[in-house]
Amino acid sequence: MLACARDPARGGGIPRDGYPLPRELARHAPKERFAPDELRGACLAAGEGLGAEDAREARFRPAAEMVELWRGLDLPAWVAPYALRDARLGYLKGYEMALVSEGFSREEAICAARARWGGQWERRLEAARSRRFGAT
């Protein structure tokens, strides 16, 4: 699945120009490559951007599809699971924030909510709005 970078003690290690993000996420990042200490924050922010973009298109990516984005990238074993998790958490947050934003029409919000939550979209959309705007 994810290749691991070589152990720095054995002559491999962090690429000089840092680690790349998957293409889908990189479109939402401020730069192309990141040092290990920047990678998790970049994944979170880029995930938010991708989630918001997908919400506008009423498209929701399951976790397995997001994992596939990373196929073939060479991330170190001590970073990869956290980068994946942070990208996913960012994606969910970005999707939800876009969904409850005032920039969506009622119809757009319903389509995106159905893509995200299926048959339980009404209850879940109301819960998301309550989190965003407080209890009504």
Secondary structure as GFF3:
##gff-version 3
##sequence-region A 1 136
A	DSSP	three_ten_helix	8	10	.	.	.	ID=ss1
A	DSSP	beta_strand	19	20	.	.	.	ID=ss2
A	DSSP	alpha_helix	23	26	.	.	.	ID=ss3
A	DSSP	beta_strand	33	34	.	.	.	ID=ss4
A	DSSP	alpha_helix	36	56	.	.	.	ID=ss5
A	DSSP	alpha_helix	63	69	.	.	.	ID=ss6
A	DSSP	alpha_helix	80	99	.	.	.	ID=ss7
A	DSSP	alpha_helix	106	117	.	.	.	ID=ss8
A	DSSP	three_ten_helix	118	120	.	.	.	ID=ss9
A	DSSP	alpha_helix	121	133	.	.	.	ID=ss10
###
